[in-house]
C-alpha cells in the first residue's frame, strides 16, 4: 500500500516542477487580473518568459492584444465564481499562442481549448486558473475527416468517368423535383439522350477512345446548363438524362435541339455510324405541363419512350412526346401528336 505523506513531511518534488512539466498551459491571475503563475508551456508558445509576465496585467502580458471576449469570460469567472469552457469550435485562437517555441515561433496561431476555473483564496478573494490545451491536431483530424467525408460523398453521387452526377444522385433529386412541380403546379422537362451507334464506335475505335468521347459529350451537355436547379447525369453506358425544372414544352424542344447541335458541332469522327461519319445523338423529351392532372411519375418513362421513337425514326433527332399521350397509352396517335425533325448530314 502506498503511503500518503503527512502535511509536515517534505515532498520529493516541487510544485513548480509539476506545473512546468505538464503539456498544458497554466496561468493564474488574482482578482485584479495580475499574473501570479505563468508556466513554461505558456512561455514557450507565447515568446514571453515568466520573469517578464509575472506581476503584469493579463491584458498586457502578451505581445498581441487579447480578444475582448476572452477577457470578458475571465472577468465573469472572477466575479461569479463559475467555470467557463471556451471550445475551439467557437474560439479557435483566443490567446496569441503559436506553434514551436519561444526561440522560433511559427506565425500561425495555435488552435486552443481553454478552461477557466475560479479559485477561492484563504482571504476569501478569488483567483482564476486558466488552463490551455493545444487542439491543433484535433482540428487537423477534423478537417481530414471532413475532407474524406466529402470525397466519399462525391464518389457516391458522381460518375467516375465523366464527372457528371450518377444515376443514384439523379433519382434522389428527381423525386424532390417531382414533388415540387406537383405541389406548385410548375412545369418540369426531362431529356433522355443516347449516343447513336456507340457500340459500333467502341468496336471500331476501342474502349479508351470510347471513354474519351463519353467525357467530351458529358462536357458539352454540362456546358449547356445555366441554372443551379438544372441537372445532367450519366444514366448508364452511353445514355444521359437531364432534368430542367420550370421549363415548358416549347422551350424544352428548343433546348433539346441545342443539345443535339452541341454534340454534332464537335464533329467527332464515327466511320461506323449508319447515319453520318461523325458522332450524333438521339434525344427523347417529355414535359410535365403546368396545371396538369397527368401522372407526373410517368415522366421519365415518357421521355424514354420518346427516345425510342427518335431512334426508330432514324436517329440524330429530337422527339417530343406529350405526357398526356404517354399516360393515355395512345400509341397509334403518338407520332401525330409528337414533334420531331429528321436531320441529314
LINMO-V951955 format. One line per field, one symbol per residue. psi: psi as a letter, one per 40 degrees, with the letter a starting at -180 (. if undefined). burial: I if it has 24 or more other ideal C-beta (glycine too) atoms within 12 Angstrom, else O. Layout:
# LINMO-V951955
psi->???
burial->???
This chain:
# LINMO-V951955
psi->hhihhideihieiidddddedigihhhhiadefihdhgidddddedehiddddheiiddedieihiiddddddddddddeeiihhgieddgdgdigiiiaiedghiehihhihhhhhhhhideeiiihhhhhihedddddddddddddddddddddehhddeeiiadddddddddddddddddefiihhhhhhhhhfdddddddeiddddddddddddddddeeieidehhhihehbfhiiihhiehiddddddddddddddddeefhhgeehecifihiiihhiihhihfieigdeeddddddddddddddeeifihhhhhdddddefgddedddeihihhhi.
burial->OOOOOOOOOOOOOOOOOOIOOOOIIIIIIIIOIIIIIIIIIIIIIIIIOIOOIOOOOIIOIIOOOIOOOIIOIIIOIIOOOOOIOIOIOOIIIIIIIIOOOOOOOOOOIIIIIIIIIIIOOOOOOIIIIIIIIIIIOOIOOOOOOOOOOOOOOOOOIIIOOIOIIIIOIIOOIIOOIIOOIIOOOIIIIIIIIIIIIIOOIOOOIOOOOIOOIIIIIIIIIIOIIOOOOIIIIIIIOIIIIIIIIOIIIOOIIIIIIIIIIIIIOIOIOIOOIOIOOIIIIIIIIIIIIOOIOIOIOIIIOIIIIIIIIIIOIOIIIIIIIIIIIIIOOOOOOIOOIIIIOOIOO
